[in-house]
Amino acid sequence: MYALLDSGADMSLFNASIAKLLNVTVKDGDPISVYGVMDFAQSTAYLHQVNLSVAGLRSVDTNVAFSDDEVYPQLAILGRRDSSKSFGSSLTVMNE
């Protein structure tokens, strides 16, 4: 799975289709409000603790918000709270 590393995002956000792949029941998580994502000014996502790994780096247990909206089925955003704290300077920006 590929995810967008978004330095402007506070937390990681994945779509319900990704939750299904991970056997996560979206609405069993703690509801939170998210802003500025997708086409909505505000929507609800559900916070779950998951084990997140980045190819070539270590894995970490971290909180990820899952949206139950299917508008963008491949939505996968790595936010700065999770990526910078967990993986530090190991993540680099690649220009294509």
C-alpha positions in Angstrom: 0.0 0.0 0.0 1.2 3.5 -0.8 0.5 6.5 1.4 1.0 10.2 1.0 3.4 11.8 3.5 1.6 15.0 4.3 3.7 17.3 6.5 0.6 19.6 6.9 -1.6 16.8 8.3 -1.8 16.5 12.1 -2.4 12.7 12.1 -2.6 9.8 9.8 -5.9 9.1 8.0 -6.9 6.0 6.1 -10.1 5.1 4.3 -12.6 2.4 5.3 -11.4 0.1 2.5 -7.9 0.1 4.1 -9.5 -0.6 7.5 -11.2 -3.7 6.0 -7.8 -5.0 4.7 -6.5 -4.5 8.3 -9.5 -6.1 9.9 -10.3 -2.9 11.7 -14.0 -2.1 12.4 -14.0 1.6 11.7 -16.9 2.7 14.0 -15.5 0.7 17.0 -12.8 3.4 17.3 -13.0 6.7 19.2 -14.9 9.3 17.1 -12.9 12.5 16.3 -13.6 15.5 14.0 -11.2 16.0 11.1 -11.0 19.2 9.0 -9.7 20.1 5.6 -9.6 16.6 4.2 -11.4 15.4 1.1 -14.2 17.7 -0.1 -15.7 18.3 3.3 -15.0 21.2 5.7 -15.5 18.8 8.6 -16.1 15.0 8.9 -15.9 12.3 11.4 -13.2 9.7 11.6 -12.5 7.0 14.2 -9.2 6.6 16.0 -7.6 3.1 16.3 -4.2 2.0 17.5 -2.5 0.0 14.8 1.0 -1.2 14.0 2.4 1.0 11.2 5.5 0.2 9.2 7.3 2.0 6.4 9.3 -0.2 3.9 12.9 -0.3 5.0 12.2 1.2 8.4 11.0 -0.1 11.8 7.4 -0.5 12.7 5.6 1.4 15.5 2.3 1.2 17.3 0.5 4.5 16.7 -3.0 6.0 16.4 -4.6 6.2 12.9 -7.9 7.8 12.1 -10.1 5.8 9.7 -12.8 7.5 7.7 -16.0 5.4 6.9 -16.5 7.5 3.7 -15.9 5.6 0.5 -15.6 8.7 -1.7 -11.8 8.2 -2.0 -11.3 4.4 -1.5 -7.5 4.7 -1.7 -7.1 7.5 0.8 -4.0 7.0 2.9 -2.3 10.0 4.5 0.7 9.8 6.9 0.5 12.8 9.2 3.3 14.5 10.8 2.5 13.4 14.4 3.0 9.8 13.5 5.6 10.0 10.8 8.1 12.5 12.3 7.9 11.2 15.8 8.0 7.5 14.8 10.4 7.5 11.9 12.3 10.8 12.5 14.6 11.9 9.7 14.6 8.5 8.1 11.7 9.7 5.8 13.0 11.8 2.9 11.2 13.7 0.1 11.8 12.2 -3.3 11.5 14.3 -6.5 10.4 12.6 -9.6 
